Amino acid sequence: MKRPTNWVYGVIGMIAITSLSPLAASADEGMWLFNNPPRQLLKERYDFAPSDDWYLHLQRASVRFNSGGSGSFVSADGLVMTNHHVGADCLQKLSTKERDMIELGFYAKTPEEEVRCLDLELNVLQS
């Protein structure tokens, strides 16, 4: 009797994966679009009924980094907060042998001490 070739095992594997994938795919109420918030869920679960203006404010406070990742405006001056891994690329580019921002970190005491990531672009959804 002849043994099945590798492609047969591949086909069997793909069938198994596709048949099990519906079990893993489930909705998460924690992820939603600004134009379709789970208003009823928020009201029932948390007794929270934000206004349309609140959703608009939330939308405009959220930013997308062109390097991948997201963040939020935390000041009217444009200061943005994000996760370390999102800013690590910029910190690496700004680092020198004398000033390793990845290893030592970085803290600007004043707005004048802040540094700019020259090739970074932030996108904000306006409507």
N, C-alpha and C positions, 0 to 999 in steps of 0.2 A: 504494500500500500504506500502511496506517495504522500509525503508530508506537505501540509499547506505552506504556501510561500508567505513572505512577510506582508504582502499587500492584503492577504486574507485576514491576518491578525489586525492590520490597520482598519479594515472595514468593520470587523467585529468591534474593535475599540470605539470607532466613531458611532456605531449604532448604540453601544452602551452609554456613551457620553450624552448623545442627544436624547436618549430615552430617560435619563436621570436629570437632565437640566431643568425641566419644569418643576421638579421638587425643590431645587435650590433658588429658583427665581421667585421672589416674593416682594411685595411693595413695602416700602419703609416710609411711614408717615413723617419721618424726620427730614425727608428731602422733598421739596416742592418748588414750583415756579412762582415768581412774584405775581404773575397774572392769574394764578389759580391756587391761592392759599387754602389750606384745609380749615376754613372758618368754623364749620360745625364741630370738627374734632377739637380745635383749640377752645371753643366755648364749653363743650361738654367735659373735656378732660381737665382743663386748667381754669375754667371760668374766666377766660381771656378773650375779649372781643375787640381787637384793634381796629382803628378806623382806616379808611382808604389812604388818608394822609400818612399814617404810620407806615403802611406798606410802601408808599412812595419814598419816604425817608429811608427805610431799610434798603430799598432797591438802589438808591443813589449813594448810600454809604458803602456798598459792596463794590469791590474792585477785582479785576482779573489781571494777572500778570502775564505778559507775553512770553515769559520764560517758563510758564506753567505754575499753577497755584492760584490762590485767592487771598484776599485780605479785606480789611475794613478801614475806612477813614476814621481816625480817632480825634481829629482836631479840625477846626475851620481853616487852618493854614495848610492843610493837605498832608499832614502826618498820617502814615498808614501803618497798621499793625498786621503782621502775618506770622507764619511759622518759620522757624529757623531754616528748615530745608529750602524754603522758597527764597530766602535772602542769601543763602550760603554761596551761590554762584557769584553774586555781586561782591560779597565780602572777600572771596578768593581773588577776584580781579583787582580789588582795591588794596589788597595786602602787599607788603614788601618784606624783604628779609628782616628789616628792622622792626616792622610793625605787622605781625601776623594776626589779622583780625579773626581768622577762624579759630586759632589756638587761644588767643587772649581775649577775644570778644571786643566789643566796641560800644562806647557810651558817649553820647554828645550831651554835655551839660547845658549847652545853649544852642539855639537854632543856627548860630554862626559856625559851630563845630560840626554840624551835620555834614555828611558826605553824600554825593550824588552818584547813582549808578547810571552811567552815561548811556548804556545801550538798553536800558530797561524802559518798558512802556506799560502803562496801566490803562485798562479799559473800564469804562463805567457805562452801564446800560441806562440810557436816558428815557426811553419810553417803550 
